[in-house]
Amino acid sequence: MAKLIAKRVAIFMLICILTFSVILTVNAEARERVFDWIIEVFEKFSIFTPQNIDEDNHSIMNTRVMW
């Protein structure tokens, strides 16, 4: 009986994860809100720093997003 319950819980979790992934893939506004929330909540770990700056014309050549 415990295996059946564990299997159903695992299936339910997979369905939830797949549904969330599909929503993020299809809906750009939802994706933006989720990423904004992640950056807001985990501000310490969301650091955006330019890696190479061309000193002559002050343009950013390569920017790396660190999560």
Phi, psi and omega in degrees: 000321181294325179294322180295317179294316179297321179295318179293321177296317179296318178296316179299317179296318177298318178297318178297316180295316180294319178297315178298318179296319179294318179298317179293327180289320187272321188256108182292325180293319177295319179298317180297317180295320179294314180294322176297320178296317180298316180295322180291316183285318182252051184301325181297328184261358180254086184247126178249113181229137175287139182267318181230119177244125177284113186291335182290310182245011173055039178255149180273119183273323184215119178245131181245129178268124182251126179256000000 
